[in-house]
Amino acid sequence: MKSHSDNRSAKLEIVRVSVATDKIIDLRNAEALRAAGIDLNDAIAPWQEIVREGGVPRSWTVRNRLESSGIKGLIDPSRKAPGLWHLVLFSWNDDSRSHVYLIE
Protein backbone atom coordinates (compact mmCIF):
# COMPACT_ATOMS: atom_id res chain seq x y z
CA MET A 1 0.00 0.00 0.00
CA LYS A 2 2.06 2.80 -1.40
CA SER A 3 0.05 5.60 0.20
CA HIS A 4 0.89 4.31 3.69
CA SER A 5 4.59 3.58 3.18
CA ASP A 6 5.81 6.33 5.53
CA ASN A 7 3.70 5.07 8.45
CA ARG A 8 4.81 1.44 8.64
CA SER A 9 7.63 -0.76 9.77
CA ALA A 10 10.63 -1.09 7.48
CA LYS A 11 10.41 -4.87 7.96
CA LEU A 12 7.54 -6.17 5.83
CA GLU A 13 6.23 -9.70 5.83
CA ILE A 14 3.86 -11.44 3.45
CA VAL A 15 1.50 -13.95 4.99
CA ARG A 16 -1.14 -16.16 3.43
CA VAL A 17 -4.60 -16.08 4.93
CA SER A 18 -7.92 -17.72 4.29
CA VAL A 19 -11.02 -15.55 4.65
CA ALA A 20 -14.52 -16.88 5.35
CA THR A 21 -17.25 -14.26 5.18
CA ASP A 22 -20.28 -13.06 3.30
CA LYS A 23 -22.04 -9.76 2.59
CA ILE A 24 -19.11 -8.04 0.89
CA ILE A 25 -19.86 -5.12 -1.44
CA ASP A 26 -17.66 -4.73 -4.50
CA LEU A 27 -16.92 -1.04 -5.07
CA ARG A 28 -15.94 -1.90 -8.66
CA ASN A 29 -19.56 -2.87 -9.38
CA ALA A 30 -21.65 0.17 -10.36
CA GLU A 31 -24.93 -1.74 -9.96
CA ALA A 32 -24.03 -2.80 -6.40
CA LEU A 33 -23.13 0.79 -5.53
CA ARG A 34 -26.44 2.07 -6.90
CA ALA A 35 -28.38 -0.59 -4.98
CA ALA A 36 -26.59 0.40 -1.76
CA GLY A 37 -27.00 4.14 -2.43
CA ILE A 38 -23.23 4.66 -2.34
CA ASP A 39 -21.32 7.21 -4.44
CA LEU A 40 -17.93 5.73 -5.38
CA ASN A 41 -16.32 9.16 -5.02
CA ASP A 42 -17.37 9.24 -1.36
CA ALA A 43 -16.09 5.71 -0.78
CA ILE A 44 -12.63 6.38 -2.21
CA ALA A 45 -12.23 9.98 -1.03
CA PRO A 46 -8.93 10.88 0.69
CA TRP A 47 -9.16 10.64 4.46
CA GLN A 48 -5.80 11.07 6.20
CA GLU A 49 -5.63 14.88 6.21
CA ILE A 50 -9.28 15.17 7.28
CA VAL A 51 -8.62 12.87 10.25
CA ARG A 52 -5.47 14.83 11.18
CA GLU A 53 -7.64 17.95 11.30
CA GLY A 54 -10.22 16.25 13.53
CA GLY A 55 -12.86 15.69 10.86
CA VAL A 56 -14.83 12.66 9.73
CA PRO A 57 -13.99 11.64 6.16
CA ARG A 58 -16.72 10.79 3.64
CA SER A 59 -15.25 7.28 3.29
CA TRP A 60 -15.84 6.63 7.00
CA THR A 61 -19.45 7.75 6.62
CA VAL A 62 -19.81 5.24 3.77
CA ARG A 63 -18.37 2.48 5.95
CA ASN A 64 -20.72 3.32 8.84
CA ARG A 65 -23.70 3.28 6.50
CA LEU A 66 -22.71 -0.06 4.94
CA GLU A 67 -21.97 -1.63 8.31
CA SER A 68 -25.32 -0.51 9.74
CA SER A 69 -27.04 -2.27 6.83
CA GLY A 70 -25.31 -5.57 7.57
CA ILE A 71 -22.42 -5.34 5.08
CA LYS A 72 -19.27 -6.94 6.55
CA GLY A 73 -16.65 -5.49 4.24
CA LEU A 74 -15.81 -4.30 0.78
CA ILE A 75 -13.63 -4.80 -2.23
CA ASP A 76 -11.76 -1.54 -2.70
CA PRO A 77 -10.17 -0.79 -6.08
CA SER A 78 -6.54 0.27 -5.82
CA ARG A 79 -6.01 3.91 -6.67
CA LYS A 80 -2.23 3.52 -7.03
CA ALA A 81 -2.29 0.31 -9.12
CA PRO A 82 -5.33 0.20 -11.42
CA GLY A 83 -6.67 -3.31 -11.87
CA LEU A 84 -5.65 -4.40 -8.37
CA TRP A 85 -7.94 -4.35 -5.33
CA HIS A 86 -8.01 -4.76 -1.56
CA LEU A 87 -10.39 -6.75 0.62
CA VAL A 88 -11.43 -4.62 3.60
CA LEU A 89 -13.22 -6.35 6.49
CA PHE A 90 -14.93 -4.09 9.01
CA SER A 91 -14.28 -6.67 11.75
CA TRP A 92 -13.17 -10.29 11.95
CA ASN A 93 -12.63 -13.20 14.32
CA ASP A 94 -15.27 -11.97 16.71
CA ASP A 95 -19.07 -11.96 16.62
CA SER A 96 -19.06 -10.57 13.06
CA ARG A 97 -19.03 -14.07 11.56
CA SER A 98 -16.12 -13.03 9.35
CA HIS A 99 -13.08 -15.18 10.02
CA VAL A 100 -9.47 -14.83 8.92
CA TYR A 101 -7.14 -17.78 9.33
CA LEU A 102 -3.36 -17.74 8.94
CA ILE A 103 -2.16 -20.37 6.47
CA GLU A 104 1.23 -21.75 7.45
VOPAGU-2260 file (C-alpha; in pm, 1 decimal, decimal comma):
REM VOPAGU-2260
SITE   aa  ch    i         X         Y         Z
SITE  MET   A    0       0,0       0,0       0,0
SITE  LYS   A    1     205,7     279,8    -139,6
SITE  SER   A    2       5,4     559,9      20,0
SITE  HIS   A    3      89,0     430,8     369,3
SITE  SER   A    4     458,6     357,7     317,8
SITE  ASP   A    5     580,5     632,8     552,6
SITE  ASN   A    6     370,4     507,0     845,4
SITE  ARG   A    7     481,1     144,2     863,8
SITE  SER   A    8     763,1     -76,0     977,5
SITE  ALA   A    9    1062,9    -109,1     748,1
SITE  LYS   A   10    1040,7    -486,8     796,1
SITE  LEU   A   11     754,3    -617,1     583,5
SITE  GLU   A   12     623,1    -969,8     583,3
SITE  ILE   A   13     386,1   -1143,5     345,5
SITE  VAL   A   14     149,5   -1395,2     498,8
SITE  ARG   A   15    -114,4   -1616,3     342,8
SITE  VAL   A   16    -459,7   -1607,7     492,8
SITE  SER   A   17    -792,4   -1771,7     428,6
SITE  VAL   A   18   -1102,1   -1555,2     465,1
SITE  ALA   A   19   -1451,7   -1688,3     535,0
SITE  THR   A   20   -1724,7   -1426,2     518,5
SITE  ASP   A   21   -2028,1   -1305,7     329,8
SITE  LYS   A   22   -2203,9    -976,1     259,4
SITE  ILE   A   23   -1911,0    -804,3      88,9
SITE  ILE   A   24   -1986,3    -512,5    -144,0
SITE  ASP   A   25   -1766,2    -472,7    -450,0
SITE  LEU   A   26   -1692,3    -103,9    -507,5
SITE  ARG   A   27   -1594,2    -190,2    -865,9
SITE  ASN   A   28   -1955,7    -287,5    -938,2
SITE  ALA   A   29   -2165,1      17,1   -1036,0
SITE  GLU   A   30   -2493,4    -173,5    -995,9
SITE  ALA   A   31   -2403,5    -279,7    -640,1
SITE  LEU   A   32   -2312,8      79,0    -553,0
SITE  ARG   A   33   -2644,0     207,4    -690,2
SITE  ALA   A   34   -2837,9     -58,7    -498,0
SITE  ALA   A   35   -2658,5      40,4    -175,8
SITE  GLY   A   36   -2699,8     413,7    -243,4
SITE  ILE   A   37   -2323,0     465,6    -234,4
SITE  ASP   A   38   -2131,6     720,8    -443,7
SITE  LEU   A   39   -1792,5     572,7    -537,9
SITE  ASN   A   40   -1631,6     916,4    -501,7
SITE  ASP   A   41   -1737,3     923,6    -135,9
SITE  ALA   A   42   -1609,0     570,7     -77,7
SITE  ILE   A   43   -1263,0     638,2    -221,3
SITE  ALA   A   44   -1222,7     997,6    -103,1
SITE  PRO   A   45    -893,1    1088,1      68,7
SITE  TRP   A   46    -916,3    1064,1     445,9
SITE  GLN   A   47    -579,7    1107,1     619,7
SITE  GLU   A   48    -563,1    1487,8     620,6
SITE  ILE   A   49    -928,4    1517,1     728,1
SITE  VAL   A   50    -861,8    1287,0    1024,8
SITE  ARG   A   51    -546,8    1482,8    1117,8
SITE  GLU   A   52    -764,0    1795,5    1129,6
SITE  GLY   A   53   -1022,3    1624,8    1353,2
SITE  GLY   A   54   -1286,1    1569,0    1085,6
SITE  VAL   A   55   -1482,9    1266,4     972,7
SITE  PRO   A   56   -1399,4    1164,3     615,9
SITE  ARG   A   57   -1671,8    1079,0     364,0
SITE  SER   A   58   -1525,5     728,4     329,0
SITE  TRP   A   59   -1584,1     663,3     699,9
SITE  THR   A   60   -1945,5     774,8     662,1
SITE  VAL   A   61   -1981,4     523,7     377,3
SITE  ARG   A   62   -1836,5     248,3     595,0
SITE  ASN   A   63   -2072,1     332,0     883,6
SITE  ARG   A   64   -2370,4     328,0     649,9
SITE  LEU   A   65   -2271,1      -5,7     494,0
SITE  GLU   A   66   -2196,7    -163,0     831,5
SITE  SER   A   67   -2531,8     -51,4     974,1
SITE  SER   A   68   -2704,1    -226,6     682,7
SITE  GLY   A   69   -2530,6    -557,2     756,8
SITE  ILE   A   70   -2242,2    -533,8     507,8
SITE  LYS   A   71   -1927,5    -693,9     655,4
SITE  GLY   A   72   -1664,8    -549,1     424,0
SITE  LEU   A   73   -1581,2    -429,6      78,4
SITE  ILE   A   74   -1362,6    -480,5    -222,8
SITE  ASP   A   75   -1176,4    -153,7    -269,8
SITE  PRO   A   76   -1017,0     -79,5    -608,4
SITE  SER   A   77    -654,0      27,1    -582,2
SITE  ARG   A   78    -600,5     391,3    -667,0
SITE  LYS   A   79    -223,3     352,2    -703,2
SITE  ALA   A   80    -228,9      31,5    -912,1
SITE  PRO   A   81    -533,1      20,0   -1141,8
SITE  GLY   A   82    -667,0    -331,1   -1186,6
SITE  LEU   A   83    -565,0    -440,0    -836,7
SITE  TRP   A   84    -794,0    -434,8    -533,1
SITE  HIS   A   85    -801,3    -476,3    -156,2
SITE  LEU   A   86   -1039,1    -674,9      61,8
SITE  VAL   A   87   -1143,3    -462,5     359,8
SITE  LEU   A   88   -1322,1    -634,9     648,7
SITE  PHE   A   89   -1492,5    -408,8     900,7
SITE  SER   A   90   -1428,1    -667,1    1174,8
SITE  TRP   A   91   -1316,9   -1028,8    1195,0
SITE  ASN   A   92   -1262,9   -1320,3    1431,9
SITE  ASP   A   93   -1527,3   -1196,5    1671,3
SITE  ASP   A   94   -1906,6   -1196,0    1661,9
SITE  SER   A   95   -1905,8   -1056,8    1305,9
SITE  ARG   A   96   -1903,1   -1407,4    1155,5
SITE  SER   A   97   -1611,8   -1302,7     935,1
SITE  HIS   A   98   -1307,9   -1518,5    1002,0
SITE  VAL   A   99    -947,4   -1483,2     892,3
SITE  TYR   A  100    -713,7   -1778,5     932,9
SITE  LEU   A  101    -336,2   -1774,0     893,9
SITE  ILE   A  102    -215,9   -2037,2     647,2
SITE  GLU   A  103     123,4   -2175,4     745,0
